[in-house]
Structure formats: C-alpha cells, structure tokens
Amino acid sequence: MAFIYYLTQIQFDFGAVKLLKQECERVGITRPLIVTDAGVKAAGVLQKALDALPGMPVAVFDQTPSNPTEAAVRAAVEMYKSNRCDGLIAVGGGSAIDCAKGVAISATHEGPLTQYATIEGGSARITDKAAPLIAVPTTSGTGSEVARGAIIIVDDHRKLGFHSWHILPKAAICDPELTLGLPPKLTAATGMDAIAHCMETFMAPAINPPADGIGLDGLERGWANIERATRNGTDREARFNLMSASMQGAMAFQKGLGCVHSLSHSLGGVDPRLHHGTLNAMFLPAVIRFNAQAESVRKEKRLERMAHAMGLGSAGDIPEAIKDMNARLGLPTGLAAMGVERGMFEQIIKGALADHCHKTNPRIATAQDYEEMLAASL
C-alpha cells in the first residue's frame, strides 16, 4: 500500500476502497452524502463503497449527469441538508467528483453557485466553511480527486471552473480495482484526458520543477499503458499505471493547463453531450503544433522531453503519434465525426478566450489562432 502526501492524503492500491470508513473518521465525517451516478450504481461499484461504511448513516445522490450542472448541484444540496449530512463522498469519474465539489460550496455558502466561479472572481469567496469531501475515482482520467478545481455547467449554459484549496478533497482513495470493468471507449477517452493533463501542464510556463517531474512520469505511464488497458480491461498492471497517470496529471496541473482545455471547456458548454476527454484527444495535435513556437517550450526542450517519455524519435513526431493512438483506441477521427460544425466556431472561440486555462498556455492564442486550431482538429 503506497501512502502519498503531496496535495492531499492519498490511499493508492488495489482494495483501497476498504479504507473509506477509516478516512471518514480521520476527516470527521459521520453522516456522509455519497454523490455518484446511475452508471456507477448499475456497475455495482457504489455498493462496494457502501459495504466499506458499515454502521454509518449514509444518503445517496445518484443523479449526476455526464457533465455536472448547477441544477444537479442544487438537487444534491437539498438531499445533503434534508439528511443533515456533515460531509461528502464522491464515487465516480470527474463528473461525480466535480458535482460533489459544487455541493461542498453551495451547501455551505449563500447565493447562486455562479458567483463562486473563477472567471467571476469567485475563488476568494470560497471559504473554509466548504463541506469536507473524500473522493473515490472510478475512472482514470480527470484526476479531480487530487485537484482544487471543478468544472460545472451553470444555469446560463457556460461551462465554468471553480477553484479553491478549500474544495480539494481531504482524502483520495485510488483503487484501480474499481476501474477493471470500465468499457473500452470510456477507458480510452478518460485515459487520453489523463495524458492531456500530463502534457499540457508540462508545457505550461509556470516554474514548478516537482510538478514537471510528476507530469512527465505520468505521461510515460499513461502513454505506455492506455492501449493495453483499453484492449484488456482486466490488465491489472495497465489499470494501476493508468490510474497513477490520472492522479499525477492532476497533481501537476496545479501549475496550469492551456489551449486544449480552454477549447474543450468551451465546446463542452456549447454541446454538453460531448465527452471532455475525447475533446482533449482531438485538440492535442493542433495545440502542440501551436505551442512548438513558444519560447519557453523551445528553450527548455519541452517537446523533446515529452517525445522521450513517449518513446518517440523526435518532438515533431508527437502530433501524428497522438492521432495514430486515437485511431488505435477507436476514438473519433476529428471534431466533425463528433458533430461539430464550422458554424459553432465563433461561440467556441468566445468561450475559449474567456476560459481560465487560456492565460496559462505557453503561447497566448488569439481568436484567429483558435480558429486555426479548430479547423485543424475537424
């Protein structure tokens, strides 16, 4: 059992979910609300969490949508308050964890959730009153279990980020066993999300050598194991390393992300049916080509170091290698295959320019730059 203390306390190993009650006791949660979704419940994973909480009064909100919404947060808050809960357990992928973070804010702070969004200046309004949260990821993608942020579609249909150290989970229970039954397409999409995190944060210009090392190692693990995990869902070694890559990408992205995510966040708000990880996979090649001209990326040989971690011959091989990997994983050939049309570009670009990830890209994109990246990703 690996015990890690970096941003939060992490229990990482097969069977770690059995430590859930122990972590509740450590954090001080006695009446938890579990935030999850119908798929996790149907797969029997929710029951594993419930079995790990013998004797505790537990309420369950299992209606998290595939992209968490402010409406879902309100419904969960009502359940949290009516059951007199004193903490949260998120069991699921990034959607459930982010929804729970929204509940942690809304259940303890006044006013609409939107006023706490990062681009609305809301981070400073989130206080230590936020409800304590324990995260149990069931996919290997977002890394939200070790991140201070959440992405939620608010009532006006914008897909906004919420960031505060007060909503960082008090504990992350990373049990690769919970991912063994994950379907191939979801394994591929969430795995590419993790790889995108490792790559974008490594390219981000902020100075944070420990985060760079964690992200680069995560990239190596993710790239080497995503195809194995997708082809064979019971490959325990591949699942272990893919979950580690997911966790490491989020540990590192505290230094910032970039244009891949500003585009994905915006497009995900325009069409909430689109999977965030799949969008990241579509945008990575064009954004990496764009970033290749950034001074910090070139001076520090960022692309060369990523290529080495991926087992590629040169930095120039990265965009095509990602496209080839997407094809082998059975992901779409581009945005057009996902139903995205040029007529959507103006709205996507407007959202990308306003997104919190826009300014942490190593090269600041213009509206024209974003249009070219979208066209190249079609």
CORUR-V670054 format. One line per field, one symbol per residue. ss: DSSP state (@ for helix, = for strand, . for the rest). phi: phi as a letter, one per 30 degrees, with the letter a starting at -180 (. if undefined). burial: b if it has 16 or more other ideal C-beta (glycine too) atoms within 10 Angstrom, else e. Layout:
# CORUR-V670054
ss=???
phi=???
burial=???
This chain:
# CORUR-V670054
ss=.====...====...@@@@@@@@@@@@....====..@@@@@..@@@@@@@.......===.......=@@@@@@@@@@@@@....======.@@@@@@@@@@@@@......@@@@.@@@..@@@.......=====......@@@..=====.....=====.@@@...====.@@@@....@@@@@@@@@@@@@@@@@@@@.....@@@@@@@@@@@@@@@@@@@@@@@....@@@@@@@@@@@@@@@@@@@@...@@@@@@@@@@@@.....@@@@@@@@@@@@@@@@...@@@@@..@@@@@@@@@....@@@@@@@@@@@@@@@......@@@...@@@@@@@@@@@@@...@@@......@@@@@@@@@@@.
phi=.dcbbbcbdbcbldideddddededddjccbdcdcbbddddddideddddddbdicdbcbcccdddbdbddddddddededdchdblbbcbldedddddddddedddbbdideedcdedcidedddcddeddbccbdcbcadiddbcccbcbddddidcccbbaddcdedacccceddcdcddeddeddddddddddddddddededaeeddddddddddddddbddddddbdcddddddddddddddededdddkcadeddddddddddbddddedddedddeeddddddecdeddddchdddddeddcicdaddddeddddddedddidedldedcjdbedceedddedddcdddedcddbddcededddddddcd
burial=eeeeeebbbbbbbeebbebbbebbeebebeebbbbbbebbbebebbebbbebbeebebbbbbbbeebbbbebbebbbebbeebebbbbbbbbbbbbbbbbbbbbbbbbbeeebbebbbeeebbeebeeebbbbbbbbbbbbbbbbbbbbbbbbbeeebbbbbbbebbbbbbbbbbbbbbeebeeebbbbbbbbbbbbbbbbbbbbeeeeebbebbbbbbbbbbbbbbbbbeebebeebbbbbbbbbbbbbbbbbbbbbbbbbbbbbbbbbebebbbbbbbbbbbbbbbbbbbebeebeebebbbebbbbbebeebeebbebbbebbeebebbeebeebebeeebbeebbebbbebbbbebbbbebeeebbbebbebbb
